[in-house]
Amino acid sequence: MDKGRKITINDVARLSGVSKGTVDRVLHNRGEVSKESRDKVLRVIDELGYRPNIYASLLASRRQHKIICVIPEYMPGEFWELTERGLVKGGEYAADYGIEVKTVKYDQYDLESFQQACSRTLEERPSGVIIAPLFRTETFRFVSELKSRGIVYMYIDSKLEDDSYLAYFGMPMYQSGYLCADLLTDGRKVRKVHVIRIARDKKGLSDPTVTRRAGFMDYMSEHCPETEIENVFIDPKDASAVRAGLDRLFSEEPDPHKYLVMFNSRVHLVADYLREHGIATCRVVGFDVLERNLAALKDGFVQLLIGQHADSRTEDAVVAMTEWLLLHKPIARKDNFTQMDILNRYNCDYYLQQ
């Protein structure tokens, strides 16, 4: 190809060894095309960087797509704010091709709220759905309904064990729990570990860290079988209840050298308690790069964070969904795992710049 020359559909057809009509059918996902021909065309498109005027084609065909993203509600500074930031950026990409991206939120502590979010999503008649599956059983019901309606779906942040999701974008949950246990114990003989857990919905149906917890427990069983593990439940929406729960922990366990872990993004709640009481003798490991978690890391009340760029992973999910809907472009991997970044007080400033 001559450098600087505009790439055309004829170039794609010639280099793919197929007809122009076949390329057109691949681009617009219509008509019968063999898998071999489709793969050839998409490979050449990637190699050449060809960008067809998909938006004009969509207008001509009057085909409209909509992507709905189902995520929990959040307060400023919480984990899901990062996720929605990625959805917004991905939505800008989708908008260039006439695809609308909308967000439907639910209360992660209320099953009925999630059910209502699922109903609102179906009413939107989307072409694709991106979902954070905090309520396991109800999510299975929801994706079953999506399948029956021919609506493709992806998981973000965590995923369920079904075979029909188009892709997953997020951390490898089991492995992250296994890694967390290794970082917490650090090769030492640990008498007791306290797992600080969130008290969620009254029926216990919302448990997004169950797979991460399984990885943690398997590591402890294999490498630290003598270590006692105690669960401590706190309510993040009630500051006095958080203090009361941690007061009981420290009054019942006078040893100041405690090993504490949280499997979600709220380890800053533990750090706030330790800071308030001047306790700097605990080893604490948590997840996710929030401003409050980073502050606790730099102050020494959290030793390690396992981080991920949740915003870029979510943006990737929206872009992949957009290209699948427009081109039926295969996604390179079904499970698109983000790297697990290990942050301490000395490298977290660099991470903030990414």
C-alpha positions as a printed NumPy array, in Angstrom:
array([[  0.   ,   0.   ,   0.   ],
       [  1.231,   3.513,  -0.825],
       [  1.959,   5.451,   2.328],
       [ -0.687,   8.102,   2.945],
       [ -3.175,   6.733,   0.387],
       [ -6.714,   6.345,   1.62 ],
       [ -7.657,   2.715,   2.146],
       [-10.81 ,   1.589,   0.355],
       [-13.183,  -1.337,   0.522],
       [-11.633,  -2.552,  -2.75 ],
       [ -8.23 ,  -2.761,  -1.026],
       [ -9.74 ,  -4.847,   1.758],
       [-11.424,  -7.184,  -0.761],
       [ -8.256,  -7.605,  -2.842],
       [ -5.997,  -8.378,   0.113],
       [ -8.584, -10.678,   1.689],
       [ -9.062, -12.618,  -1.544],
       [-12.829, -12.156,  -1.437],
       [-15.349, -10.064,  -3.327],
       [-16.314,  -6.501,  -2.461],
       [-19.803,  -7.793,  -1.69 ],
       [-18.396, -10.227,   0.885],
       [-16.524,  -7.4  ,   2.586],
       [-19.703,  -5.354,   2.66 ],
       [-21.65 ,  -8.237,   4.236],
       [-18.954,  -8.639,   6.912],
       [-18.898,  -4.901,   7.65 ],
       [-22.627,  -4.67 ,   8.068],
       [-23.266,  -8.132,   9.518],
       [-25.829,  -9.189,   6.943],
       [-26.102, -12.17 ,   4.631],
       [-24.226, -15.447,   4.76 ],
       [-20.435, -15.332,   5.078],
       [-18.24 , -18.292,   5.952],
       [-16.178, -18.075,   9.126],
       [-12.982, -18.37 ,   7.068],
       [-13.906, -15.422,   4.846],
       [-15.075, -13.333,   7.786],
       [-11.819, -13.95 ,   9.646],
       [ -9.766, -13.004,   6.573],
       [-11.661,  -9.753,   6.098],
       [-11.435,  -8.743,   9.751],
       [ -7.727,  -9.585,   9.847],
       [ -7.037,  -7.354,   6.845],
       [ -9.151,  -4.563,   8.342],
       [ -7.047,  -4.713,  11.494],
       [ -3.775,  -4.772,   9.574],
       [ -4.699,  -1.844,   7.32 ],
       [ -6.496,   0.2  ,   9.947],
       [ -9.473,   0.495,   7.603],
       [-12.377,   2.477,   9.054],
       [-15.551,   2.284,   6.969],
       [-18.283,   4.887,   7.238],
       [-20.336,   2.66 ,   9.471],
       [-22.535,   5.475,  10.74 ],
       [-23.746,   6.306,   7.23 ],
       [-24.48 ,   2.646,   6.603],
       [-26.495,   2.422,   9.796],
       [-28.543,   5.442,   8.804],
       [-29.149,   3.928,   5.389],
       [-30.338,   0.664,   6.886],
       [-32.257,   2.453,   9.682],
       [-30.77 ,  -0.025,  12.137],
       [-30.263,   1.494,  15.579],
       [-28.314,  -0.054,  18.43 ],
       [-28.393,   0.695,  22.125],
       [-26.072,  -0.569,  24.876],
       [-27.308,  -0.598,  28.475],
       [-24.798,  -0.764,  31.342],
       [-26.205,  -2.064,  34.643],
       [-24.054,  -0.994,  37.609],
       [-24.532,  -0.135,  41.295],
       [-25.299,   3.364,  42.529],
       [-22.368,   5.122,  44.144],
       [-21.258,   8.167,  46.103],
       [-18.417,  10.424,  44.873],
       [-15.05 ,   8.775,  45.368],
       [-16.367,   5.201,  45.415],
       [-15.268,   2.362,  43.144],
       [-18.221,   2.502,  40.763],
       [-17.449,   6.111,  39.928],
       [-14.294,   4.83 ,  38.207],
       [-16.378,   2.277,  36.344],
       [-18.841,   4.87 ,  35.087],
       [-15.942,   7.059,  33.989],
       [-14.946,   4.227,  31.654],
       [-18.526,   3.829,  30.47 ],
       [-18.652,   7.497,  29.55 ],
       [-15.431,   7.294,  27.548],
       [-16.594,   4.132,  25.814],
       [-19.902,   5.843,  25.127],
       [-18.092,   8.639,  23.298],
       [-16.548,   6.039,  20.997],
       [-19.923,   4.353,  20.427],
       [-21.621,   7.683,  19.745],
       [-19.331,   8.247,  16.762],
       [-21.114,   5.302,  15.163],
       [-24.621,   6.269,  16.212],
       [-24.833,   3.85 ,  19.14 ],
       [-26.404,   5.108,  22.356],
       [-24.882,   3.967,  25.644],
       [-27.057,   4.349,  28.743],
       [-26.47 ,   3.461,  32.392],
       [-29.089,   1.883,  34.648],
       [-28.15 ,   1.881,  38.333],
       [-29.331,  -0.154,  41.303],
       [-28.822,  -0.256,  45.066],
       [-26.239,  -2.98 ,  45.65 ],
       [-27.772,  -3.703,  49.073],
       [-31.33 ,  -4.159,  47.792],
       [-32.444,  -7.124,  45.677],
       [-35.681,  -5.416,  44.644],
       [-33.713,  -2.445,  43.337],
       [-31.651,  -4.793,  41.161],
       [-34.788,  -6.498,  39.872],
       [-36.242,  -3.118,  38.938],
       [-33.019,  -2.191,  37.135],
       [-33.255,  -5.408,  35.112],
       [-36.87 ,  -4.623,  34.187],
       [-35.967,  -1.082,  33.119],
       [-33.14 ,  -2.474,  31.015],
       [-35.455,  -4.858,  29.162],
       [-37.91 ,  -2.027,  28.541],
       [-35.127,  -0.167,  26.7  ],
       [-34.939,  -3.013,  24.152],
       [-31.131,  -2.922,  23.988],
       [-28.934,  -4.677,  21.454],
       [-26.342,  -5.39 ,  24.145],
       [-26.037,  -5.275,  27.93 ],
       [-22.969,  -4.807,  30.128],
       [-23.616,  -5.882,  33.702],
       [-21.912,  -5.951,  37.09 ],
       [-23.47 ,  -9.114,  38.614],
       [-23.656,  -8.53 ,  42.382],
       [-26.863, -10.555,  42.898],
       [-25.951, -14.023,  41.693],
       [-29.286, -15.856,  41.452],
       [-31.195, -12.889,  40.076],
       [-28.437, -12.196,  37.542],
       [-28.788, -15.75 ,  36.239],
       [-32.509, -15.109,  35.738],
       [-31.789, -11.823,  34.003],
       [-29.192, -13.159,  31.554],
       [-31.46 , -16.105,  30.793],
       [-34.093, -13.59 ,  29.719],
       [-31.506, -11.692,  27.673],
       [-30.587, -14.922,  25.865],
       [-34.216, -15.721,  25.132],
       [-34.563, -12.292,  23.505],
       [-31.36 , -12.596,  21.502],
       [-29.597,  -9.814,  23.452],
       [-25.857, -10.246,  23.894],
       [-24.294,  -9.428,  27.254],
       [-20.921,  -8.919,  28.918],
       [-19.773,  -8.982,  32.533],
       [-17.568,  -6.362,  34.188],
       [-15.751,  -6.425,  37.567],
       [-16.886, -10.   ,  38.318],
       [-18.58 , -12.76 ,  36.358],
       [-20.823, -15.769,  36.764],
       [-20.111, -19.3  ,  35.608],
       [-22.245, -19.496,  32.49 ],
       [-21.168, -20.144,  28.919],
       [-23.261, -17.594,  27.082],
       [-21.663, -14.259,  27.996],
       [-19.927, -12.522,  25.112],
       [-16.93 , -11.382,  27.175],
       [-15.706, -10.502,  30.65 ],
       [-13.582,  -7.466,  31.457],
       [-12.124,  -7.302,  34.945],
       [ -9.786,  -8.825,  37.475],
       [ -9.337, -12.623,  37.705],
       [-11.303, -12.903,  40.914],
       [-10.154, -16.282,  42.244],
       [ -6.498, -15.544,  41.514],
       [ -6.792, -12.115,  43.132],
       [ -7.967, -13.736,  46.361],
       [ -5.141, -16.275,  46.225],
       [ -2.631, -13.472,  45.673],
       [ -4.157, -11.448,  48.501],
       [ -3.588, -14.276,  50.996],
       [  0.045, -14.591,  49.944],
       [  0.608, -10.846,  50.353],
       [ -1.136, -10.747,  53.727],
       [  0.751, -13.643,  55.326],
       [  4.063, -12.802,  53.602],
       [  5.529, -16.223,  54.372],
       [  5.027, -15.813,  58.115],
       [  3.356, -18.048,  60.669],
       [  0.129, -16.196,  61.318],
       [ -2.008, -17.147,  64.315],
       [ -5.197, -15.431,  63.182],
       [ -6.554, -13.458,  60.236],
       [ -9.568, -11.147,  60.443],
       [-11.585, -10.818,  57.231],
       [-13.556,  -7.569,  57.341],
       [-16.717,  -8.111,  55.323],
       [-19.596,  -5.91 ,  54.26 ],
       [-23.029,  -6.679,  55.715],
       [-25.101,  -6.584,  52.557],
       [-28.745,  -7.324,  51.81 ],
       [-30.778,  -8.919,  54.596],
       [-31.09 , -12.255,  52.781],
       [-27.403, -12.44 ,  51.941],
       [-28.059, -12.668,  48.214],
       [-25.543,  -9.987,  47.204],
       [-22.012, -11.317,  47.525],
       [-19.745, -10.042,  44.722],
       [-16.502, -11.162,  46.352],
       [-17.458, -14.813,  46.845],
       [-14.995, -16.042,  44.187],
       [-12.19 , -13.859,  45.52 ],
       [-12.886, -15.167,  49.009],
       [-12.709, -18.742,  47.7  ],
       [ -9.241, -18.081,  46.277],
       [ -8.133, -16.598,  49.603],
       [ -9.476, -19.524,  51.606],
       [ -7.871, -22.085,  49.299],
       [ -4.475, -20.433,  49.728],
       [ -4.864, -20.386,  53.503],
       [ -5.936, -24.025,  53.549],
       [ -2.943, -25.054,  51.423],
       [ -0.231, -22.868,  52.944],
       [ -1.441, -21.794,  56.403],
       [ -3.692, -24.603,  57.659],
       [ -3.097, -23.7  ,  61.307],
       [ -4.232, -20.097,  60.903],
       [ -7.598, -19.216,  62.398],
       [ -9.827, -17.086,  60.157],
       [-12.558, -14.91 ,  61.63 ],
       [-15.159, -12.91 ,  59.712],
       [-16.055,  -9.454,  61.016],
       [-19.124,  -7.843,  59.407],
       [-19.566,  -4.075,  59.172],
       [-22.188,  -1.813,  57.639],
       [-20.44 ,   0.846,  55.512],
       [-23.553,   3.026,  55.52 ],
       [-23.453,   3.372,  59.317],
       [-20.239,   4.923,  60.681],
       [-21.166,   4.191,  64.297],
       [-21.784,   0.53 ,  63.459],
       [-18.383,   0.326,  61.757],
       [-16.69 ,   1.723,  64.864],
       [-18.661,  -0.606,  67.14 ],
       [-17.725,  -3.666,  65.094],
       [-14.036,  -2.795,  65.086],
       [-14.169,  -1.843,  68.783],
       [-15.38 ,  -5.363,  69.548],
       [-12.615,  -6.845,  67.411],
       [ -9.847,  -4.952,  69.192],
       [-11.313,  -5.385,  72.68 ],
       [-11.761,  -9.151,  72.257],
       [ -8.35 ,  -9.561,  70.628],
       [ -5.879,  -7.512,  72.7  ],
       [ -2.875,  -8.475,  70.561],
       [ -2.152,  -5.26 ,  68.562],
       [ -0.339,  -7.134,  65.783],
       [ -3.365,  -8.113,  63.764],
       [ -3.706,  -9.31 ,  60.177],
       [ -6.679,  -7.614,  58.51 ],
       [ -8.02 ,  -7.964,  54.97 ],
       [-10.949,  -6.656,  52.933],
       [-11.934,  -8.117,  49.569],
       [-13.721,  -5.031,  48.232],
       [-12.775,  -1.378,  47.738],
       [-13.572,  -0.16 ,  51.283],
       [-10.394,  -0.948,  53.186],
       [-10.243,   2.79 ,  53.953],
       [-12.942,   2.161,  56.586],
       [-10.504,  -0.016,  58.521],
       [ -7.682,   2.465,  57.945],
       [ -9.809,   5.333,  59.299],
       [-10.369,   3.381,  62.508],
       [ -6.682,   2.553,  62.887],
       [ -5.709,   6.187,  62.244],
       [ -8.268,   7.469,  64.768],
       [ -6.934,   5.127,  67.452],
       [ -3.276,   5.522,  66.575],
       [ -2.843,   1.824,  65.789],
       [  0.088,   1.288,  63.433],
       [  0.945,  -2.326,  64.251],
       [ -1.517,  -4.175,  61.979],
       [ -0.785,  -5.675,  58.586],
       [ -3.624,  -4.633,  56.282],
       [ -4.239,  -5.6  ,  52.652],
       [ -7.093,  -4.359,  50.479],
       [ -8.261,  -3.8  ,  46.924],
       [ -8.785,  -0.951,  44.451],
       [ -7.198,   2.401,  43.889],
       [ -9.546,   4.938,  45.438],
       [ -8.269,   8.254,  46.786],
       [ -9.103,   7.265,  50.37 ],
       [ -7.37 ,   3.908,  49.986],
       [ -4.284,   5.584,  48.549],
       [ -4.198,   8.058,  51.425],
       [ -4.308,   5.146,  53.898],
       [ -1.532,   3.43 ,  51.947],
       [  0.733,   6.479,  52.051],
       [  0.021,   7.028,  55.753],
       [  1.029,   3.444,  56.567],
       [ -2.352,   2.185,  57.799],
       [ -2.665,  -0.099,  54.766],
       [  0.456,  -1.971,  53.685],
       [ -0.631,  -3.177,  50.239],
       [ -3.377,  -2.575,  47.691],
       [ -4.182,  -4.86 ,  44.771],
       [ -5.206,  -2.435,  42.057],
       [ -6.656,  -2.346,  38.59 ],
       [ -7.521,   0.324,  36.067],
       [-11.278,  -0.234,  36.299],
       [-12.057,   2.748,  34.081],
       [ -9.981,   1.572,  31.109],
       [-11.238,  -2.009,  31.403],
       [-14.837,  -0.8  ,  31.318],
       [-14.103,   1.457,  28.364],
       [-12.639,  -1.585,  26.597],
       [-15.886,  -3.47 ,  27.247],
       [-18.01 ,  -0.762,  25.626],
       [-15.674,  -0.51 ,  22.618],
       [-15.691,  -4.295,  22.17 ],
       [-19.486,  -4.412,  22.408],
       [-19.77 ,  -1.571,  19.87 ],
       [-17.512,  -3.308,  17.352],
       [-19.266,  -6.631,  17.848],
       [-22.687,  -5.074,  17.21 ],
       [-21.495,  -3.156,  14.145],
       [-19.083,  -5.615,  12.547],
       [-19.729,  -8.805,  14.483],
       [-16.004,  -8.473,  15.127],
       [-14.737, -11.405,  17.215],
       [-13.35 , -10.485,  20.624],
       [ -9.806, -11.787,  20.963],
       [-10.473, -13.365,  24.368],
       [-13.67 , -14.291,  26.136],
       [-12.103, -13.451,  29.499],
       [-10.192, -10.18 ,  29.299],
       [ -8.401, -10.112,  32.628],
       [ -6.844,  -6.914,  33.872],
       [ -3.409,  -7.118,  35.394],
       [ -3.235,  -7.235,  39.187],
       [ -1.084,  -4.318,  40.281],
       [  0.507,  -4.502,  43.73 ],
       [  0.856,  -1.052,  45.258],
       [  2.664,   0.086,  48.373],
       [  3.349,   3.544,  49.764],
       [  6.403,   3.972,  47.531],
       [  4.93 ,   3.299,  44.081],
       [  1.32 ,   4.474,  44.369],
       [  2.004,   8.06 ,  43.201],
       [  3.252,   6.715,  39.873],
       [  0.107,   4.623,  39.508],
       [ -2.094,   7.681,  39.925],
       [ -0.531,   9.171,  36.79 ],
       [ -1.682,   6.291,  34.563]])
